[in-house]
Amino acid sequence: MIVITGASSGIGAATARRAAEAGWRLVLGARSEDRLAALASELGGDEVAIGRRCDVTDWNDQQALAAAALDHFGRLDAMFANAGFGAKRGFLEETPEFWRSMIDTNVYGTALSIRASLAHFRNEGRGHVVLTSSVAGRRALPGSLYSATKWAVTAMGEGLRQEVSDSDIRVTLIEPGAVDTPFFDNRPEVALEADDIARAVVFALSQPAHVDVNEILIRPVRQPS
Ligand code: NJP
């Protein structure tokens, strides 16, 4: 049973489809309830997937999302903290309010998703936290505060991995290059499909319990940086 944030679109929605195909049951979180409801119904309805409105920057929403998994399915095995968005490069671009919202979502929201699932995973002694970082979380991009938020996600993944290394809890960082999703206003010249990332997530989830896939960095061919 997996909780996915940012499940209304792009990588999150594609991962929900692949995970359902692999036999996972799902709680889908995002702010667009209509899209979550449509996806849950496409995946087979209440017995397979439910959608819940969740703004990842809201601690109450995050707690309710994890609780929905336990209430509805009686278990919680994995948390895919994937919600996030980008910003124009340049430290004179965007507004300070937009910056705050991106930091809140990408950094604080990811930390809250970890927090909302970790107590349960600790009680069980097992569980799987998957975080969507980025190539931009592995190398600094010019003028990119977004890149800095993804460095923070990469650091959280590695910090969490070390924290829980006294247990069977697993931690995976997914680090995509350009992916053709609504993340971009215009499709990049070279790009992966959301499903390419979804297959990588399901690969990490499907490993035997003793195997902890810590990082998967995936670029499309011809992406130089
Ligand atoms: O983008 P998109 P992706 N609370 O726009 C949700 C990273 N990434 O799939 O709330 C809750 O299709 C939003 O839902 P809604 C990227 O940084 C991407 O490409 O309904 N949810 C939607 O479901 C991000 O971390 C690329 O608006 C919130 C989802 O997030 C992840 O991949 C490359 C929310 C965004 O879906 C998924 O992005 C890379 C909030 N406050 C990393 N704010 C790429 N596309 O090239 C947003 O390296 N969402």
Boltz pocket constraint, residues with backbone or C-beta under 6 A from the ligand:
constraints:
  - pocket:
      binder: B
      contacts: [[A, 5], [A, 6], [A, 7], [A, 8], [A, 9], [A, 10], [A, 11], [A, 12], [A, 29], [A, 30], [A, 31], [A, 32], [A, 33], [A, 54], [A, 55], [A, 56], [A, 57], [A, 82], [A, 83], [A, 84], [A, 85], [A, 86], [A, 105], [A, 109], [A, 132], [A, 133], [A, 134], [A, 135], [A, 136], [A, 175], [A, 176], [A, 177], [A, 178], [A, 179], [A, 180], [A, 181], [A, 182], [A, 183], [A, 184], [A, 194]]
      max_distance: 6.0
